[in-house]
């Protein structure tokens, strides 16, 4: 019986290393897929199977506006964490950003599904939100690992407060949106705690204030557009 030739090990010199251009093209591809609504959740939809609802047209529009804001928040989180990871030199912190971004994909898919149930659409300005957040993440990554993690912790702290306000503002009978938002809030708390345990440095008062001001602009715009 003829012997089967054994494959020769590939020389390390012949393995093509990933270049900065490859990385940027990969991030561009991810951005296009996020903005195209091609995200799929890895966890079950918190609201379960679609069911009949008794929302009035005004309540449906209001719920859709709030969920559109939440969807924009997930677009921004996706871009922010990818930007923070891209410029981060610390492997463990970079892994934390990637893991948080992966979990935010679930939120993105859940918000998209809830908007469809409410017969509404995502924000028309999502490409702008993504680009701005990615750039902000890159800037944060250049401030050092502890401040980079601090930016993540403060972002999640403000998102927690924002989602808590939505739980109060959603129509009382809109339990499906509440289930989605509540699960998102629990995940954001976990992200904040993880960043704090990893050594996140508190941000200065002016930086925290600037973040809140930018958030107000985003939420006020995304509710309508």
C-alpha positions as CSV (number, residue, x, y, z in Angstrom):
1,X,0.0,0.0,0.0
2,X,1.5,3.3,-1.0
3,X,2.4,5.6,1.8
4,X,0.4,8.8,2.2
5,X,2.7,11.8,1.9
6,X,2.8,14.0,5.0
7,X,2.1,17.7,4.6
8,X,5.1,19.8,5.4
9,X,4.7,22.4,8.2
10,X,4.1,25.9,6.8
11,X,7.1,28.1,7.4
12,X,6.3,31.1,9.7
13,X,7.9,33.3,7.0
14,X,5.2,32.2,4.5
15,X,2.3,33.1,6.8
16,X,0.9,36.4,5.9
17,X,0.6,38.7,8.9
18,X,-2.4,41.0,9.3
19,X,-1.5,44.5,8.2
20,X,-3.0,47.7,9.5
21,X,-4.9,48.0,6.2
22,X,-6.4,44.5,6.7
23,X,-7.5,45.6,10.2
24,X,-9.1,48.8,8.9
25,X,-10.8,46.9,6.1
26,X,-12.2,44.5,8.6
27,X,-13.6,47.3,10.7
28,X,-15.1,48.9,7.7
29,X,-16.8,45.6,6.8
30,X,-18.1,45.2,10.3
31,X,-19.5,48.8,10.2
32,X,-21.3,48.2,6.9
33,X,-22.9,45.0,8.3
34,X,-24.0,46.8,11.5
35,X,-25.5,49.7,9.6
36,X,-27.2,47.4,7.1
37,X,-29.1,45.7,9.9
38,X,-27.4,42.4,9.3
39,X,-26.8,41.7,13.1
40,X,-28.1,38.5,14.6
41,X,-28.4,37.8,18.3
42,X,-26.7,34.9,20.0
43,X,-29.1,34.9,22.9
44,X,-32.9,34.5,22.9
45,X,-35.1,37.6,22.3
46,X,-36.1,38.8,25.8
47,X,-39.7,39.6,24.7
48,X,-40.3,36.1,23.4
49,X,-42.5,35.2,20.5
50,X,-44.5,38.0,18.9
51,X,-47.9,38.6,20.4
52,X,-50.9,40.8,19.9
53,X,-50.5,44.3,21.5
54,X,-53.1,46.9,22.6
55,X,-50.9,50.0,22.1
56,X,-52.7,53.1,20.7
57,X,-51.1,54.8,17.6
58,X,-49.7,57.5,19.9
59,X,-48.2,55.0,22.3
60,X,-46.7,53.0,19.5
61,X,-45.0,56.1,18.0
62,X,-43.7,57.0,21.5
63,X,-42.4,53.5,22.2
64,X,-40.8,53.4,18.7
65,X,-39.1,56.7,19.3
66,X,-37.6,55.4,22.6
67,X,-36.5,52.1,21.0
68,X,-35.0,54.0,18.1
69,X,-32.9,56.0,20.6
70,X,-31.9,52.7,22.2
71,X,-30.9,51.3,18.8
72,X,-28.7,54.4,18.2
73,X,-27.1,53.8,21.6
74,X,-26.2,50.3,20.5
75,X,-24.9,51.5,17.2
76,X,-22.7,53.9,19.2
77,X,-21.6,51.2,21.7
78,X,-20.6,48.9,18.9
79,X,-18.5,51.6,17.2
80,X,-17.1,52.9,20.5
81,X,-15.8,49.6,21.8
82,X,-14.4,48.6,18.4
83,X,-12.5,51.9,18.3
84,X,-11.3,51.5,21.9
85,X,-10.1,48.0,21.2
86,X,-8.3,49.0,18.0
87,X,-6.0,51.5,19.7
88,X,-5.6,49.5,22.9
89,X,-2.1,48.0,23.5
90,X,-3.2,45.9,26.5
91,X,-4.4,42.4,25.4
92,X,-6.7,41.7,28.4
93,X,-8.4,45.2,28.1
94,X,-8.7,44.7,24.3
95,X,-10.4,41.4,24.9
96,X,-12.8,43.0,27.3
97,X,-13.8,45.6,24.7
98,X,-14.3,42.9,22.1
99,X,-16.5,40.9,24.4
100,X,-18.6,43.9,25.3
101,X,-19.0,44.7,21.7
102,X,-20.1,41.2,20.9
103,X,-22.7,41.3,23.7
104,X,-23.9,44.7,22.3
105,X,-24.7,42.9,19.0
106,X,-27.5,41.1,20.9
107,X,-28.9,44.5,22.0
108,X,-28.6,45.8,18.4
109,X,-30.6,42.8,17.0
110,X,-33.2,43.0,19.8
111,X,-33.8,46.8,19.2
112,X,-34.1,46.2,15.4
113,X,-36.6,43.4,16.0
114,X,-38.7,45.6,18.4
115,X,-38.7,48.5,16.0
116,X,-40.0,46.2,13.3
117,X,-42.7,45.0,15.7
118,X,-43.7,48.6,16.3
119,X,-43.8,49.2,12.5
120,X,-41.0,51.7,12.7
121,X,-37.4,52.2,11.5
122,X,-33.9,52.9,12.8
123,X,-32.4,56.4,12.8
124,X,-31.5,57.8,9.4
125,X,-28.3,59.2,10.9
126,X,-26.8,55.9,12.0
127,X,-23.7,56.3,9.7
128,X,-23.0,59.6,11.4
129,X,-23.4,58.1,14.9
130,X,-21.2,55.1,14.1
131,X,-18.4,57.2,12.6
132,X,-18.4,59.7,15.5
133,X,-18.4,57.0,18.1
134,X,-15.6,55.0,16.5
135,X,-13.4,58.1,16.4
136,X,-14.2,58.8,20.0
137,X,-13.2,55.3,20.9
138,X,-9.9,55.7,19.1
139,X,-9.2,58.9,21.0
140,X,-10.1,57.2,24.3
141,X,-7.7,54.3,23.5
142,X,-4.8,56.8,23.4
143,X,-5.3,58.0,26.9
144,X,-3.9,54.9,28.6
145,X,-5.4,51.6,29.6
146,X,-7.0,52.8,32.9
147,X,-8.6,55.9,31.4
148,X,-9.7,53.9,28.4
149,X,-11.5,51.5,30.8
150,X,-12.7,54.5,32.7
151,X,-14.4,55.8,29.6
152,X,-16.1,52.4,29.2
153,X,-17.3,52.4,32.8
154,X,-18.6,56.0,32.6
155,X,-20.3,55.3,29.3
156,X,-22.1,52.3,30.8
157,X,-23.0,54.3,34.0
158,X,-24.7,56.9,31.8
159,X,-26.4,54.3,29.7
160,X,-27.8,52.6,32.8
161,X,-29.4,55.9,33.8
162,X,-30.7,56.4,30.3
163,X,-32.3,52.9,30.1
164,X,-33.8,53.3,33.6
165,X,-35.5,56.5,32.4
166,X,-36.9,54.7,29.4
167,X,-38.3,52.0,31.7
168,X,-40.3,54.8,33.4
169,X,-41.3,56.5,30.1
170,X,-42.4,53.6,28.1
171,X,-46.2,53.1,27.8
172,X,-47.4,51.1,30.8
173,X,-48.8,48.3,28.7
174,X,-45.7,48.0,26.5
175,X,-44.3,45.0,28.3
176,X,-42.4,43.7,25.3
177,X,-40.2,46.8,25.1
178,X,-39.7,46.7,28.9
179,X,-38.4,43.2,28.7
180,X,-35.9,44.1,26.1
181,X,-34.7,47.3,27.8
182,X,-34.5,45.6,31.2
183,X,-32.2,42.9,29.9
184,X,-30.1,45.5,28.1
185,X,-29.8,47.4,31.4
186,X,-28.6,44.3,33.3
187,X,-25.9,43.7,30.6
188,X,-24.7,47.3,30.8
189,X,-24.3,47.0,34.6
190,X,-22.2,43.9,34.1
191,X,-20.0,45.8,31.5
192,X,-19.5,48.7,34.0
193,X,-18.6,46.4,36.9
194,X,-16.1,44.5,34.7
195,X,-14.4,47.7,33.7
196,X,-14.2,48.9,37.3
197,X,-12.8,45.6,38.5
198,X,-10.2,45.7,35.7
199,X,-8.9,49.0,37.1
200,X,-10.9,51.7,35.4
201,X,-9.8,55.2,36.4
202,X,-12.6,57.8,37.2
203,X,-13.0,60.5,34.6
204,X,-12.9,64.1,35.4
205,X,-16.1,66.1,35.9
206,X,-15.7,68.1,32.6
207,X,-15.3,64.9,30.6
208,X,-18.3,63.4,32.3
209,X,-20.3,66.5,31.6
210,X,-19.2,66.6,27.9
211,X,-20.3,63.0,27.6
212,X,-23.8,63.8,29.0
213,X,-24.1,66.7,26.7
214,X,-23.3,64.7,23.6
215,X,-25.7,62.0,24.8
216,X,-28.5,64.5,25.1
217,X,-27.9,65.7,21.5
218,X,-27.9,62.1,20.2
219,X,-31.1,61.0,22.1
220,X,-33.0,64.2,21.3
221,X,-32.2,63.8,17.6
222,X,-32.7,60.0,17.3
223,X,-36.1,60.1,18.8
224,X,-37.4,61.8,15.7
225,X,-34.9,61.2,12.9
